C-alpha cells in the first residue's frame, strides 16, 4: 500500500540532498520517479531541485493553481511511476496535500514530501500543517544549532546577521537569509521568553 510521507526539518538539514538520493535509488533500479518543486523558489533557476552540496535534478513546478493529482495521473499513465518526490513542500496548499494523498491512496504511488515545518516566526506553513495532519509517516531530518542542540527553528536575518522579527511569511533565501537554531536560541534572538 502506497503512503504519503512528510520529511521535515529546519533550514540546512539536507532535505533536498535526501530527496535527490531517494530519486537516484529508484532510478538506479530502473524505476521512474517524478520530482516537483515550488515555482516560487528560483534560487537555482526554475524547475530544478538543487542541494547545497551541488547535487541537482530537473523537476516539475507547482504553484497554487497546479492540480498535482491530475498531473501525476497523466504522467503515470504514460510512464508508470514508482515514486513522486516533492521538494519545498511547505508551499503546497491544503488542496494539493489532499491531491498527493489521493496519489498514494487511489493511484497507488508513494509520495515523499520534503519541507520546512515552520516559518521564521515559528508558525506552521499551510502545506506543512496539512502534511503533519494527513501524512501516513512523519520523519524529522535533524540538523544542529551552533550550541550543539537539535535545531528546530528558522531564524530570518538581515545582511548584518540580526534577527528579523516581522515580515511576510515567504521570503526565498538560503544561508544568506536564514539560520537554523534550537528553540532556546531562537527565542533569545526573537526576544521571547522560554
Secondary structure, DSSP 4 states (H G I P E B T S, - for coil): ---EEEEEESTTSSHHHHHHHHHHHHHHTT-EEEEEEETT--TT-TTEEE-TTS-EEE-EEE-TT--HHHHHHHHHHHS-EEEEEESSGGG--HHHHHHHHHIIIII--EEEEEEESB-TTSPBPHHHHHHHHH-SEEEEPP-B-TTSSBP-EEEEB-TTSPBP-SS-S----STTTEEEE-HHHHHHHHT---
